Amino acid sequence: MRARDKVAVSALRAALAALDNAEAVPVDEARPGGGALELSPVGAGATEAVRRELSEGDVRDIVRAEAAERLEAAGQLTAPAHADRAARLRAEAAVLLDFLDPA
């Protein structure tokens, strides 16, 4: 990472974003969108929600899905003009899979 490996940085940032999204609490659609201002919560942290806690298995599944997504996209890039992009996607998938199953 100290060598600024752009492929690894890109793959890890995307995986961290996917994990962050998985921890998010879905918006309650049953709650009305509008309401009286005097009934709204106030104060520091009033709008904060407790995030989900992912198990180790959940994290592994998400990282595997990210790697699979990259491999699938690379497989669809068959034109010679996209060879560099496909190689980068395969390299990113390899980085993610290496974190799951280090050799």
Secondary structure per residue as TSV (DSSP state, phi and psi in degrees):
chain	resnum	aa	ss	phi	psi
A	1	M	-	360.0	-30.1
A	2	R	T	-65.6	-24.5
A	3	A	T	-82.4	7.3
A	4	R	-	60.1	51.4
A	5	D	-	-68.2	101.2
A	6	K	H	-62.9	-35.3
A	7	V	H	-65.6	-48.0
A	8	A	H	-65.2	-41.6
A	9	V	H	-62.6	-44.2
A	10	S	H	-63.0	-45.0
A	11	A	H	-64.7	-43.7
A	12	L	H	-70.2	-36.6
A	13	R	H	-63.2	-42.9
A	14	A	H	-65.0	-40.5
A	15	A	H	-65.9	-40.9
A	16	L	H	-63.9	-38.6
A	17	A	H	-65.0	-40.8
A	18	A	H	-64.2	-40.0
A	19	L	H	-66.3	-40.6
A	20	D	H	-62.6	-42.4
A	21	N	H	-64.7	-36.8
A	22	A	H	-68.4	-27.6
A	23	E	H	-80.0	-14.7
A	24	A	S	-67.5	146.7
A	25	V	-	-88.9	129.7
A	26	P	-	-64.4	147.9
A	27	V	-	-69.9	133.1
A	28	D	-	-75.2	108.2
A	29	E	T	-76.6	-15.5
A	30	A	T	-76.4	-21.2
A	31	R	S	-74.7	133.4
A	32	P	-	-64.5	144.8
A	33	G	S	-76.2	-31.7
A	34	G	-	-111.6	169.5
A	35	G	-	173.5	175.4
A	36	A	-	-68.9	138.0
A	37	L	G	-60.5	-36.4
A	38	E	G	-70.3	-14.8
A	39	L	G	-94.2	-3.3
A	40	S	S	-77.8	149.3
A	41	P	-	-69.7	146.7
A	42	V	-	-133.2	162.8
A	43	G	S	105.4	166.1
A	44	A	T	-64.6	128.8
A	45	G	T	79.3	8.2
A	46	A	T	-66.2	-25.4
A	47	T	T	-102.4	5.9
A	48	E	-	-78.4	142.5
A	49	A	-	-121.9	145.2
A	50	V	-	-69.4	131.3
A	51	R	-	-84.8	156.6
A	52	R	-	-68.2	151.9
A	53	E	-	-107.9	119.2
A	54	L	-	-85.9	140.6
A	55	S	-	-80.2	169.2
A	56	E	H	-61.6	-37.0
A	57	G	H	-65.1	-38.7
A	58	D	H	-62.8	-42.8
A	59	V	H	-63.3	-45.2
A	60	R	H	-60.7	-42.8
A	61	D	H	-62.3	-41.4
A	62	I	H	-67.0	-43.3
A	63	V	H	-66.5	-39.4
A	64	R	H	-62.4	-41.0
A	65	A	H	-63.9	-39.4
A	66	E	H	-62.7	-42.7
A	67	A	H	-65.9	-43.1
A	68	A	H	-63.1	-37.7
A	69	E	H	-61.9	-41.8
A	70	R	H	-68.0	-40.6
A	71	L	H	-65.6	-38.6
A	72	E	H	-65.7	-44.4
A	73	A	H	-63.2	-39.4
A	74	A	H	-64.5	-36.9
A	75	G	H	-66.9	-26.2
A	76	Q	H	-83.9	-16.0
A	77	L	-	-89.5	84.0
A	78	T	-	-97.1	-17.5
A	79	A	S	-68.7	141.7
A	80	P	G	-57.3	-28.9
A	81	A	G	-66.9	-20.4
A	82	H	G	-104.0	12.1
A	83	A	H	-60.1	-40.1
A	84	D	H	-64.7	-43.0
A	85	R	H	-65.4	-41.6
A	86	A	H	-63.6	-41.4
A	87	A	H	-64.4	-39.2
A	88	R	H	-65.3	-42.4
A	89	L	H	-62.7	-40.7
A	90	R	H	-65.1	-38.9
A	91	A	H	-66.0	-40.1
A	92	E	H	-64.0	-41.6
A	93	A	H	-62.1	-40.4
A	94	A	H	-63.3	-39.4
A	95	V	H	-61.5	-47.1
A	96	L	H	-64.2	-43.3
A	97	L	H	-67.6	-30.6
A	98	D	H	-66.1	-32.8
A	99	F	H	-69.2	-30.6
A	100	L	H	-77.2	-43.8
A	101	D	S	-128.6	75.4
A	102	P	-	-62.2	138.7
A	103	A	-	-81.2	360.0
